[in-house]
């Protein structure tokens, strides 16, 4: 017997929001959580006072389960340790830790020893088995997903392979889920819930630049490409983005094409930066990294986070128990 993700995390609906750096601020995360799903704020490279400011807004914005997403491979072990310490020290127990990619076992053990829930997104069966063994809710990311890709498998293929190895684990499907019907297919493959990214990029509470949102709602899956050109700040990891002049001509000079502000600090944005254009970004937005999954085929309008959750709630389970392939209250 196993629990749905709603049962494990204490949610009304088995839906997670991706902790997209830049896009997923405290406002989006809290709006998703207050609607009954699990919001997630993107910690990315924030640390010290900048991270504290975001954590304070998350803690004040909701008393429902909510996550903070950290990315082990972009910060390194020492800075990740500092980030995890801040989350554990500066937030109440209803805030869980969400990791994009596998950290060391010690990081996971520190989180669970503190009594916090742990969510880890993976792209391979091996990493999924390891994450489950460390007590995590396992998010299985397929190559249909927007953003950085952790593996080479399609979503349902990975979910099915993990379910075979982990019959009692809590599995969440991620990648290409833009409609309730697609969520249903992920559940049929063996998932206990789903994670949405692109659908929340265009949510009203998202910090994505308005031109980024408009590009996603106008796009189809064929307008996305898997590339590695947006590597400044996050090298060595393929990503799915909307096709741009940068993806079509990666030989262009890496000169500055814009400006942005992160937690009150100004930054220049070079061409091929991994940073997304937010509502604090100016410049050549159309050349920047606009992460977008195949789910854009089903996304055509900007909705509130609550409306997105409500749309998917009709097909996703609540706090149920799964036994022999059947869900029971």
Secondary structure, DSSP 8 states (H G I E B T S, - for coil): -EE-HHHHHT-SSSEEE---TTTS-HHHHHHHHHTTSBEEEEEET--HHHHHHHHHHHHHH-SS-EEEEE-HHHHHHHHHHHHHHHHHHHS-TTEEEEEES---HHHHHHHHHTT--EEEEESSHHHHHHHHHTT-EEEEE-TTSSEE-S-SS-HHHHHHHHHHH-TTS-EEEESS--SHHHHHHHHHTT-SSEEESHHHHTSTT--B-HHHHHHHHH--GGGEEEE----BTSTT--EEEE--HHHH-TTS---EEEEEEETTEEEEEETTBS---BTT-EE-GGGS--B--GGGGG--S---HHHHHHHHHTTS--S-EEETTEEE-
